[in-house]
Amino acid sequence: MGCSAWHPAGFRYETYYQDVWVRGEAIIKGGRECELRFWAIYEALKETKKPLKVLDIGANMGYFSLRLSEKLPGTYVMIEGQESTAQALLKVCKLNNNPSIVLFKRKLCLQDLKDLRAVEKFDVVMALSIVHHFEEPYQKVFETLMTLGHKLVFEPPIAEEHTLNQERIVNEPLDLSRVKKKLLIKVPTGSRYAGNMLRPTYLIDCISDASYATVQGVSQGTFRLMNGVYPPL
Ligand SMILES: C[S@@+](CC[C@H](N)C(=O)[O-])C[C@H]1O[C@@H](n2cnc3c(N)ncnc32)[C@H](O)[C@@H]1O
């Protein structure tokens, strides 16, 4: 580990999609732009009067949940499904020691989203560059995401971008025409991944029912159901 390819905290440089965020600073730069997206999302959520309950699907290194939770109180439930990324994220959680953070290590399928909807309610669902990772029809996944919380922060895959499931992205274009959405920002997808192609981040109004009330924390039942790994029970 004494090698210069490694950060002293045990993270390999030039490895991660997102910046690695530890207690107020990015200790490693990721391949994907994070900072501008963070500020756009923060600006959209900052007027919230009460603690937020946020679901971060495909959290990667937890950058958005960790950073948002330092500014906006609440419960931030991160889900990461890729084994080595989830292991690295668990390490990031321990280093941050942030009581707002919950981590589920789980490769989600559409049914998992429905199971989660049956047991937890969210103020904000973040689904950034994740829909095209699902095996089920993208439109169904998107529509289910819209039933999980009051608002959805959503970043669709871009057809021109040569990324995972490129063919499906082209053949299964998402129809967002009927949703009420606000463009928060458009930023390049990132140098190592897709050059300077711009990808939009939207804020979408979902559940407007005032009786849909969120509760802070997650139940032990949900934690077990979704393979919770942080905080330790
Ligand atoms: C393209 S990255 C996007 C990361 C982050 N949302 C962002 O925009 O910065 C997708 C992330 O989702 C994770 N992932 C992919 N499929 C998943 C699934 N079915 N369930 C949970 N996580 C998944 C990947 O391991 C990766 O960390």
PDBQT file of the ligand as one rigid body, heavy atoms in Angstrom, charges set to zero:
ROOT
HETATM    1  C1  LIG A 301     -23.194   4.942 -13.793  1.00  0.00    +0.000 C 
HETATM    2  S1  LIG A 301     -22.949   4.779 -12.079  1.00  0.00    +0.000 S 
HETATM    3  C2  LIG A 301     -23.832   6.192 -11.465  1.00  0.00    +0.000 C 
HETATM    4  C3  LIG A 301     -23.402   6.569 -10.081  1.00  0.00    +0.000 C 
HETATM    5  C4  LIG A 301     -24.117   7.771  -9.472  1.00  0.00    +0.000 C 
HETATM    6  N1  LIG A 301     -25.537   7.537  -9.371  1.00  0.00    +0.000 N 
HETATM    7  C5  LIG A 301     -23.799   9.004 -10.241  1.00  0.00    +0.000 C 
HETATM    8  O1  LIG A 301     -24.565   9.393 -11.133  1.00  0.00    +0.000 OA
HETATM    9  O2  LIG A 301     -22.773   9.624  -9.978  1.00  0.00    +0.000 OA
HETATM   10  C6  LIG A 301     -24.066   3.471 -11.658  1.00  0.00    +0.000 C 
HETATM   11  C7  LIG A 301     -23.863   2.954 -10.236  1.00  0.00    +0.000 C 
HETATM   12  O3  LIG A 301     -24.949   2.098  -9.907  1.00  0.00    +0.000 OA
HETATM   13  C8  LIG A 301     -24.464   0.833  -9.474  1.00  0.00    +0.000 C 
HETATM   14  N2  LIG A 301     -25.468  -0.145  -9.930  1.00  0.00    +0.000 N 
HETATM   15  C9  LIG A 301     -25.633  -0.623 -11.176  1.00  0.00    +0.000 A 
HETATM   16  N3  LIG A 301     -26.688  -1.428 -11.248  1.00  0.00    +0.000 NA
HETATM   17  C10 LIG A 301     -27.220  -1.467 -10.000  1.00  0.00    +0.000 A 
HETATM   18  C11 LIG A 301     -28.351  -2.118  -9.433  1.00  0.00    +0.000 A 
HETATM   19  N4  LIG A 301     -29.134  -2.908 -10.173  1.00  0.00    +0.000 N 
HETATM   20  N5  LIG A 301     -28.609  -1.944  -8.124  1.00  0.00    +0.000 NA
HETATM   21  C12 LIG A 301     -27.816  -1.147  -7.364  1.00  0.00    +0.000 A 
HETATM   22  N6  LIG A 301     -26.737  -0.491  -7.846  1.00  0.00    +0.000 NA
HETATM   23  C13 LIG A 301     -26.444  -0.643  -9.152  1.00  0.00    +0.000 A 
HETATM   24  C14 LIG A 301     -23.108   0.701 -10.135  1.00  0.00    +0.000 C 
HETATM   25  O4  LIG A 301     -22.265  -0.224  -9.460  1.00  0.00    +0.000 OA
HETATM   26  C15 LIG A 301     -22.601   2.121 -10.078  1.00  0.00    +0.000 C 
HETATM   27  O5  LIG A 301     -22.002   2.404  -8.848  1.00  0.00    +0.000 OA
ENDROOT
TORSDOF 0
